[in-house]
């Protein structure tokens, strides 16, 4: 958006923050819009960053509202990126890992609720297409996340973070199964969903955690998975895709 860089630069300078952030306007393909504000306007110190960013990114990936990893909302401090070698790694969910790496070191975050970025939700984008290797991609993401959390205060503060994140991964995996580009029969879809639920990381999450407080659709999908209601799940996605 026009003036975004000026707003963020001034915000950081006026507050002495090393990082600033604003809201993102999400525009759907039908033209409807929603403003996504990262946090209430204000200045957050290291404790605030830990409580409002690092903890949600670590172990709160199911309960709505989910902290969004849009990095376009931030103005990052170059010295932090360089000193701690914070870079993108991998090709999926890389924004979450990037933000964790960065905010482990940031000292002060200034937030404005003014929109600074227009984000068009494109249903034909690469992130909405079928990923045949999603389980392996997500497994690699979990390895990277585990390496960041292990031995830190986040591990103690979020004892069930792995089950929570794996459940989130399972819900993404189910949506991926029905994404454009995976033109298999409904019987094959059900077979694949059953196989996903049998993978150790997802099976362990289903045994350890019963999701509560998810968004409506995610809550329905998680209940159907727990009850092994694959026919109903298949019908739900057929209806969704038809719409």
PyMOL commands that set and color helices and strands:
alter all, ss='L'
color gray80, all
select helices_A, chain A and resi 4-15+46-59+71-73+78-83+94-103+126-128+134-149+153-157+161-177+186-198+200-208+216-226+230-242
alter helices_A, ss='H'
color red, helices_A
select strands_A, chain A and resi 19-27+33-36+42-44+74-75+109-120
alter strands_A, ss='S'
color yellow, strands_A
deselect
rebuild
show_as cartoon
